[in-house]
């Protein structure tokens, strides 16, 4: 059994026991979160596609950790104008372990 869920503007294919990295969610490590935006649910040979969401379907996940990605350098330049700007960016993320899928 697997599901396609939407969180943080992205879609993820998840099954029970999977560990995924998603955009930051407001929860501490060890807490349980519920992902309610289930777009598709596959149970054996039975496929349920939502329009846009599958009603009554939920995915339960445990927050493993919170973190930040590596440093990204954002460099802007305009030639011959003596214009240079250098910024850094680190995206925050949450690591989830899928504990259950309910239809």
CNS distance restraints for C-alpha pairs under 8 A (distance, minus, plus):
assign (resid   1 and name CA) (resid  15 and name CA) 6.33 0.50 0.50
assign (resid   1 and name CA) (resid  16 and name CA) 7.74 0.50 0.50
assign (resid   1 and name CA) (resid  41 and name CA) 7.66 0.50 0.50
assign (resid   1 and name CA) (resid  42 and name CA) 5.57 0.50 0.50
assign (resid   1 and name CA) (resid  43 and name CA) 4.48 0.50 0.50
assign (resid   1 and name CA) (resid  44 and name CA) 6.12 0.50 0.50
assign (resid   1 and name CA) (resid 101 and name CA) 7.99 0.50 0.50
assign (resid   2 and name CA) (resid  13 and name CA) 6.94 0.50 0.50
assign (resid   2 and name CA) (resid  14 and name CA) 5.58 0.50 0.50
assign (resid   2 and name CA) (resid  15 and name CA) 4.43 0.50 0.50
assign (resid   2 and name CA) (resid  16 and name CA) 7.33 0.50 0.50
assign (resid   2 and name CA) (resid  41 and name CA) 6.17 0.50 0.50
assign (resid   2 and name CA) (resid  42 and name CA) 5.42 0.50 0.50
assign (resid   2 and name CA) (resid  43 and name CA) 6.76 0.50 0.50
assign (resid   2 and name CA) (resid 101 and name CA) 7.62 0.50 0.50
assign (resid   3 and name CA) (resid  13 and name CA) 5.73 0.50 0.50
assign (resid   3 and name CA) (resid  14 and name CA) 5.43 0.50 0.50
assign (resid   3 and name CA) (resid  15 and name CA) 6.48 0.50 0.50
assign (resid   3 and name CA) (resid  38 and name CA) 6.86 0.50 0.50
assign (resid   3 and name CA) (resid  39 and name CA) 7.50 0.50 0.50
assign (resid   3 and name CA) (resid  40 and name CA) 5.54 0.50 0.50
assign (resid   3 and name CA) (resid  41 and name CA) 4.47 0.50 0.50
assign (resid   3 and name CA) (resid  42 and name CA) 6.11 0.50 0.50
assign (resid   3 and name CA) (resid 101 and name CA) 7.56 0.50 0.50
assign (resid   4 and name CA) (resid  11 and name CA) 6.55 0.50 0.50
assign (resid   4 and name CA) (resid  12 and name CA) 5.48 0.50 0.50
assign (resid   4 and name CA) (resid  13 and name CA) 4.43 0.50 0.50
assign (resid   4 and name CA) (resid  14 and name CA) 6.22 0.50 0.50
assign (resid   4 and name CA) (resid  38 and name CA) 5.94 0.50 0.50
assign (resid   4 and name CA) (resid  39 and name CA) 5.49 0.50 0.50
assign (resid   4 and name CA) (resid  40 and name CA) 5.07 0.50 0.50
assign (resid   4 and name CA) (resid  41 and name CA) 6.58 0.50 0.50
assign (resid   5 and name CA) (resid  11 and name CA) 5.57 0.50 0.50
assign (resid   5 and name CA) (resid  12 and name CA) 5.40 0.50 0.50
assign (resid   5 and name CA) (resid  13 and name CA) 6.56 0.50 0.50
assign (resid   5 and name CA) (resid  14 and name CA) 7.41 0.50 0.50
assign (resid   5 and name CA) (resid  35 and name CA) 7.19 0.50 0.50
assign (resid   5 and name CA) (resid  36 and name CA) 7.82 0.50 0.50
assign (resid   5 and name CA) (resid  37 and name CA) 5.69 0.50 0.50
assign (resid   5 and name CA) (resid  38 and name CA) 4.48 0.50 0.50
assign (resid   5 and name CA) (resid  39 and name CA) 5.68 0.50 0.50
assign (resid   5 and name CA) (resid  40 and name CA) 7.32 0.50 0.50
assign (resid   5 and name CA) (resid  59 and name CA) 7.95 0.50 0.50
assign (resid   6 and name CA) (resid  10 and name CA) 5.58 0.50 0.50
assign (resid   6 and name CA) (resid  11 and name CA) 4.41 0.50 0.50
assign (resid   6 and name CA) (resid  12 and name CA) 6.40 0.50 0.50
assign (resid   6 and name CA) (resid  35 and name CA) 7.92 0.50 0.50
assign (resid   6 and name CA) (resid  37 and name CA) 5.53 0.50 0.50
assign (resid   6 and name CA) (resid  38 and name CA) 6.53 0.50 0.50
assign (resid   6 and name CA) (resid  39 and name CA) 7.06 0.50 0.50
assign (resid   7 and name CA) (resid  11 and name CA) 6.51 0.50 0.50
assign (resid   7 and name CA) (resid  12 and name CA) 7.97 0.50 0.50
assign (resid   7 and name CA) (resid  22 and name CA) 7.29 0.50 0.50
assign (resid   7 and name CA) (resid  23 and name CA) 7.47 0.50 0.50
assign (resid   7 and name CA) (resid  35 and name CA) 7.48 0.50 0.50
assign (resid   7 and name CA) (resid  37 and name CA) 7.30 0.50 0.50
assign (resid   8 and name CA) (resid  22 and name CA) 7.00 0.50 0.50
assign (resid   8 and name CA) (resid  23 and name CA) 5.40 0.50 0.50
assign (resid   8 and name CA) (resid  24 and name CA) 7.86 0.50 0.50
assign (resid  14 and name CA) (resid  18 and name CA) 6.29 0.50 0.50
assign (resid  14 and name CA) (resid  98 and name CA) 7.30 0.50 0.50
assign (resid  15 and name CA) (resid  98 and name CA) 6.85 0.50 0.50
assign (resid  15 and name CA) (resid 100 and name CA) 7.97 0.50 0.50
assign (resid  15 and name CA) (resid 101 and name CA) 7.63 0.50 0.50
assign (resid  16 and name CA) (resid  98 and name CA) 5.23 0.50 0.50
assign (resid  16 and name CA) (resid  99 and name CA) 5.55 0.50 0.50
assign (resid  16 and name CA) (resid 100 and name CA) 5.51 0.50 0.50
assign (resid  16 and name CA) (resid 101 and name CA) 6.88 0.50 0.50
assign (resid  17 and name CA) (resid  97 and name CA) 6.24 0.50 0.50
assign (resid  17 and name CA) (resid  98 and name CA) 5.22 0.50 0.50
assign (resid  17 and name CA) (resid  99 and name CA) 5.99 0.50 0.50
assign (resid  17 and name CA) (resid 100 and name CA) 7.99 0.50 0.50
assign (resid  18 and name CA) (resid  97 and name CA) 5.71 0.50 0.50
assign (resid  18 and name CA) (resid  98 and name CA) 5.42 0.50 0.50
assign (resid  19 and name CA) (resid  95 and name CA) 6.91 0.50 0.50
assign (resid  19 and name CA) (resid  96 and name CA) 5.55 0.50 0.50
assign (resid  19 and name CA) (resid  97 and name CA) 4.38 0.50 0.50
assign (resid  19 and name CA) (resid  98 and name CA) 6.40 0.50 0.50
assign (resid  20 and name CA) (resid  95 and name CA) 5.74 0.50 0.50
assign (resid  20 and name CA) (resid  96 and name CA) 5.34 0.50 0.50
assign (resid  20 and name CA) (resid  97 and name CA) 6.54 0.50 0.50
assign (resid  21 and name CA) (resid  93 and name CA) 6.56 0.50 0.50
assign (resid  21 and name CA) (resid  94 and name CA) 5.72 0.50 0.50
assign (resid  21 and name CA) (resid  95 and name CA) 4.47 0.50 0.50
assign (resid  21 and name CA) (resid  96 and name CA) 6.27 0.50 0.50
assign (resid  22 and name CA) (resid  93 and name CA) 5.69 0.50 0.50
assign (resid  22 and name CA) (resid  94 and name CA) 5.40 0.50 0.50
assign (resid  22 and name CA) (resid  95 and name CA) 6.39 0.50 0.50
assign (resid  22 and name CA) (resid  96 and name CA) 7.46 0.50 0.50
assign (resid  23 and name CA) (resid  92 and name CA) 6.71 0.50 0.50
assign (resid  23 and name CA) (resid  93 and name CA) 4.65 0.50 0.50
assign (resid  23 and name CA) (resid  94 and name CA) 6.02 0.50 0.50
assign (resid  24 and name CA) (resid  66 and name CA) 7.42 0.50 0.50
assign (resid  24 and name CA) (resid  92 and name CA) 5.61 0.50 0.50
assign (resid  24 and name CA) (resid  93 and name CA) 4.25 0.50 0.50
assign (resid  24 and name CA) (resid  94 and name CA) 4.92 0.50 0.50
assign (resid  25 and name CA) (resid  93 and name CA) 7.53 0.50 0.50
assign (resid  25 and name CA) (resid  94 and name CA) 6.21 0.50 0.50
assign (resid  27 and name CA) (resid  31 and name CA) 6.51 0.50 0.50
assign (resid  27 and name CA) (resid  33 and name CA) 7.62 0.50 0.50
assign (resid  27 and name CA) (resid  63 and name CA) 7.18 0.50 0.50
assign (resid  28 and name CA) (resid  63 and name CA) 6.84 0.50 0.50
assign (resid  28 and name CA) (resid  65 and name CA) 7.47 0.50 0.50
assign (resid  28 and name CA) (resid  66 and name CA) 7.50 0.50 0.50
assign (resid  29 and name CA) (resid  62 and name CA) 7.89 0.50 0.50
assign (resid  29 and name CA) (resid  63 and name CA) 4.98 0.50 0.50
assign (resid  29 and name CA) (resid  64 and name CA) 5.29 0.50 0.50
assign (resid  29 and name CA) (resid  65 and name CA) 5.01 0.50 0.50
assign (resid  29 and name CA) (resid  66 and name CA) 6.91 0.50 0.50
assign (resid  30 and name CA) (resid  62 and name CA) 6.28 0.50 0.50
assign (resid  30 and name CA) (resid  63 and name CA) 5.38 0.50 0.50
assign (resid  30 and name CA) (resid  64 and name CA) 6.08 0.50 0.50
assign (resid  30 and name CA) (resid  65 and name CA) 7.82 0.50 0.50
assign (resid  31 and name CA) (resid  62 and name CA) 5.86 0.50 0.50
assign (resid  31 and name CA) (resid  63 and name CA) 5.61 0.50 0.50
assign (resid  32 and name CA) (resid  60 and name CA) 7.07 0.50 0.50
assign (resid  32 and name CA) (resid  61 and name CA) 5.73 0.50 0.50
assign (resid  32 and name CA) (resid  62 and name CA) 4.45 0.50 0.50
assign (resid  32 and name CA) (resid  63 and name CA) 6.16 0.50 0.50
assign (resid  33 and name CA) (resid  60 and name CA) 6.07 0.50 0.50
assign (resid  33 and name CA) (resid  61 and name CA) 5.39 0.50 0.50
assign (resid  33 and name CA) (resid  62 and name CA) 6.15 0.50 0.50
assign (resid  33 and name CA) (resid  63 and name CA) 7.13 0.50 0.50
assign (resid  34 and name CA) (resid  58 and name CA) 6.68 0.50 0.50
assign (resid  34 and name CA) (resid  59 and name CA) 5.74 0.50 0.50
assign (resid  34 and name CA) (resid  60 and name CA) 4.63 0.50 0.50
assign (resid  34 and name CA) (resid  61 and name CA) 6.17 0.50 0.50
assign (resid  35 and name CA) (resid  58 and name CA) 5.93 0.50 0.50
assign (resid  35 and name CA) (resid  59 and name CA) 5.08 0.50 0.50
assign (resid  35 and name CA) (resid  60 and name CA) 6.32 0.50 0.50
assign (resid  35 and name CA) (resid  61 and name CA) 7.55 0.50 0.50
assign (resid  36 and name CA) (resid  57 and name CA) 6.87 0.50 0.50
assign (resid  36 and name CA) (resid  58 and name CA) 4.90 0.50 0.50
assign (resid  36 and name CA) (resid  59 and name CA) 6.53 0.50 0.50
assign (resid  37 and name CA) (resid  53 and name CA) 6.27 0.50 0.50
assign (resid  37 and name CA) (resid  54 and name CA) 7.82 0.50 0.50
assign (resid  37 and name CA) (resid  58 and name CA) 7.36 0.50 0.50
assign (resid  38 and name CA) (resid  50 and name CA) 7.66 0.50 0.50
assign (resid  38 and name CA) (resid  53 and name CA) 5.63 0.50 0.50
assign (resid  38 and name CA) (resid  54 and name CA) 5.72 0.50 0.50
assign (resid  38 and name CA) (resid  57 and name CA) 6.26 0.50 0.50
assign (resid  38 and name CA) (resid  58 and name CA) 6.52 0.50 0.50
assign (resid  38 and name CA) (resid  59 and name CA) 7.55 0.50 0.50
assign (resid  39 and name CA) (resid  49 and name CA) 6.38 0.50 0.50
assign (resid  39 and name CA) (resid  50 and name CA) 5.34 0.50 0.50
assign (resid  39 and name CA) (resid  51 and name CA) 7.68 0.50 0.50
assign (resid  39 and name CA) (resid  52 and name CA) 6.34 0.50 0.50
assign (resid  39 and name CA) (resid  53 and name CA) 4.79 0.50 0.50
assign (resid  39 and name CA) (resid  54 and name CA) 5.82 0.50 0.50
assign (resid  40 and name CA) (resid  47 and name CA) 7.46 0.50 0.50
assign (resid  40 and name CA) (resid  48 and name CA) 5.75 0.50 0.50
assign (resid  40 and name CA) (resid  49 and name CA) 4.55 0.50 0.50
assign (resid  40 and name CA) (resid  50 and name CA) 5.89 0.50 0.50
assign (resid  40 and name CA) (resid  53 and name CA) 7.44 0.50 0.50
assign (resid  40 and name CA) (resid  54 and name CA) 6.51 0.50 0.50
assign (resid  41 and name CA) (resid  47 and name CA) 5.95 0.50 0.50
assign (resid  41 and name CA) (resid  48 and name CA) 5.08 0.50 0.50
assign (resid  41 and name CA) (resid  49 and name CA) 6.48 0.50 0.50
assign (resid  41 and name CA) (resid  54 and name CA) 7.54 0.50 0.50
assign (resid  41 and name CA) (resid 103 and name CA) 7.85 0.50 0.50
assign (resid  42 and name CA) (resid  46 and name CA) 5.78 0.50 0.50
assign (resid  42 and name CA) (resid  47 and name CA) 4.53 0.50 0.50
assign (resid  42 and name CA) (resid  48 and name CA) 6.26 0.50 0.50
assign (resid  43 and name CA) (resid  47 and name CA) 6.51 0.50 0.50
assign (resid  48 and name CA) (resid  54 and name CA) 7.23 0.50 0.50
assign (resid  49 and name CA) (resid  53 and name CA) 7.59 0.50 0.50
assign (resid  49 and name CA) (resid  54 and name CA) 6.48 0.50 0.50
assign (resid  50 and name CA) (resid  54 and name CA) 4.14 0.50 0.50
assign (resid  50 and name CA) (resid  55 and name CA) 7.32 0.50 0.50
assign (resid  56 and name CA) (resid 103 and name CA) 6.00 0.50 0.50
assign (resid  57 and name CA) (resid 101 and name CA) 7.57 0.50 0.50
assign (resid  57 and name CA) (resid 102 and name CA) 5.59 0.50 0.50
assign (resid  57 and name CA) (resid 103 and name CA) 4.20 0.50 0.50
assign (resid  58 and name CA) (resid 101 and name CA) 6.07 0.50 0.50
assign (resid  58 and name CA) (resid 102 and name CA) 5.38 0.50 0.50
assign (resid  58 and name CA) (resid 103 and name CA) 6.53 0.50 0.50
assign (resid  59 and name CA) (resid  98 and name CA) 7.34 0.50 0.50
assign (resid  59 and name CA) (resid  99 and name CA) 7.82 0.50 0.50
assign (resid  59 and name CA) (resid 100 and name CA) 5.88 0.50 0.50
assign (resid  59 and name CA) (resid 101 and name CA) 4.56 0.50 0.50
assign (resid  59 and name CA) (resid 102 and name CA) 6.32 0.50 0.50
assign (resid  60 and name CA) (resid  98 and name CA) 6.14 0.50 0.50
assign (resid  60 and name CA) (resid  99 and name CA) 5.58 0.50 0.50
assign (resid  60 and name CA) (resid 100 and name CA) 5.09 0.50 0.50
assign (resid  60 and name CA) (resid 101 and name CA) 6.30 0.50 0.50
assign (resid  61 and name CA) (resid  96 and name CA) 5.99 0.50 0.50
assign (resid  61 and name CA) (resid  97 and name CA) 5.40 0.50 0.50
assign (resid  61 and name CA) (resid  98 and name CA) 4.27 0.50 0.50
assign (resid  61 and name CA) (resid  99 and name CA) 5.08 0.50 0.50
assign (resid  61 and name CA) (resid 100 and name CA) 6.92 0.50 0.50
assign (resid  62 and name CA) (resid  96 and name CA) 5.61 0.50 0.50
assign (resid  62 and name CA) (resid  97 and name CA) 5.20 0.50 0.50
assign (resid  62 and name CA) (resid  98 and name CA) 6.43 0.50 0.50
assign (resid  62 and name CA) (resid  99 and name CA) 6.66 0.50 0.50
assign (resid  63 and name CA) (resid  94 and name CA) 7.10 0.50 0.50
assign (resid  63 and name CA) (resid  95 and name CA) 6.09 0.50 0.50
assign (resid  63 and name CA) (resid  96 and name CA) 4.74 0.50 0.50
assign (resid  63 and name CA) (resid  97 and name CA) 6.51 0.50 0.50
assign (resid  64 and name CA) (resid  94 and name CA) 7.67 0.50 0.50
assign (resid  64 and name CA) (resid  95 and name CA) 5.41 0.50 0.50
assign (resid  64 and name CA) (resid  96 and name CA) 5.51 0.50 0.50
assign (resid  64 and name CA) (resid  97 and name CA) 6.51 0.50 0.50
assign (resid  65 and name CA) (resid  94 and name CA) 6.01 0.50 0.50
assign (resid  65 and name CA) (resid  95 and name CA) 5.30 0.50 0.50
assign (resid  65 and name CA) (resid  96 and name CA) 7.46 0.50 0.50
assign (resid  66 and name CA) (resid  92 and name CA) 7.56 0.50 0.50
assign (resid  66 and name CA) (resid  93 and name CA) 5.98 0.50 0.50
assign (resid  66 and name CA) (resid  94 and name CA) 4.56 0.50 0.50
assign (resid  66 and name CA) (resid  95 and name CA) 6.26 0.50 0.50
assign (resid  67 and name CA) (resid  92 and name CA) 5.77 0.50 0.50
assign (resid  67 and name CA) (resid  93 and name CA) 5.39 0.50 0.50
assign (resid  67 and name CA) (resid  94 and name CA) 6.29 0.50 0.50
assign (resid  67 and name CA) (resid  95 and name CA) 7.90 0.50 0.50
assign (resid  68 and name CA) (resid  90 and name CA) 6.00 0.50 0.50
assign (resid  68 and name CA) (resid  91 and name CA) 5.54 0.50 0.50
assign (resid  68 and name CA) (resid  92 and name CA) 4.28 0.50 0.50
assign (resid  68 and name CA) (resid  93 and name CA) 5.86 0.50 0.50
assign (resid  69 and name CA) (resid  90 and name CA) 5.45 0.50 0.50
assign (resid  69 and name CA) (resid  91 and name CA) 5.38 0.50 0.50
assign (resid  69 and name CA) (resid  92 and name CA) 6.33 0.50 0.50
assign (resid  69 and name CA) (resid  93 and name CA) 7.33 0.50 0.50
assign (resid  70 and name CA) (resid  90 and name CA) 5.97 0.50 0.50
assign (resid  70 and name CA) (resid  91 and name CA) 7.79 0.50 0.50
assign (resid  71 and name CA) (resid  88 and name CA) 6.40 0.50 0.50
assign (resid  71 and name CA) (resid  89 and name CA) 5.75 0.50 0.50
assign (resid  71 and name CA) (resid  90 and name CA) 5.10 0.50 0.50
assign (resid  72 and name CA) (resid  88 and name CA) 5.56 0.50 0.50
assign (resid  72 and name CA) (resid  89 and name CA) 5.07 0.50 0.50
assign (resid  72 and name CA) (resid  90 and name CA) 6.29 0.50 0.50
assign (resid  73 and name CA) (resid  86 and name CA) 7.00 0.50 0.50
assign (resid  73 and name CA) (resid  87 and name CA) 5.92 0.50 0.50
assign (resid  73 and name CA) (resid  88 and name CA) 4.70 0.50 0.50
assign (resid  73 and name CA) (resid  89 and name CA) 6.51 0.50 0.50
assign (resid  74 and name CA) (resid  86 and name CA) 5.80 0.50 0.50
assign (resid  74 and name CA) (resid  87 and name CA) 5.02 0.50 0.50
assign (resid  74 and name CA) (resid  88 and name CA) 5.85 0.50 0.50
assign (resid  74 and name CA) (resid  89 and name CA) 7.36 0.50 0.50
assign (resid  75 and name CA) (resid  84 and name CA) 7.29 0.50 0.50
assign (resid  75 and name CA) (resid  85 and name CA) 5.73 0.50 0.50
assign (resid  75 and name CA) (resid  86 and name CA) 4.62 0.50 0.50
assign (resid  75 and name CA) (resid  87 and name CA) 6.44 0.50 0.50
assign (resid  76 and name CA) (resid  83 and name CA) 7.79 0.50 0.50
assign (resid  76 and name CA) (resid  84 and name CA) 5.65 0.50 0.50
assign (resid  76 and name CA) (resid  85 and name CA) 5.11 0.50 0.50
assign (resid  76 and name CA) (resid  86 and name CA) 6.55 0.50 0.50
assign (resid  77 and name CA) (resid  83 and name CA) 5.53 0.50 0.50
assign (resid  77 and name CA) (resid  84 and name CA) 4.62 0.50 0.50
assign (resid  77 and name CA) (resid  85 and name CA) 6.64 0.50 0.50
assign (resid  78 and name CA) (resid  82 and name CA) 7.09 0.50 0.50
assign (resid  78 and name CA) (resid  83 and name CA) 5.44 0.50 0.50
assign (resid  78 and name CA) (resid  84 and name CA) 6.93 0.50 0.50
assign (resid  79 and name CA) (resid  83 and name CA) 7.31 0.50 0.50
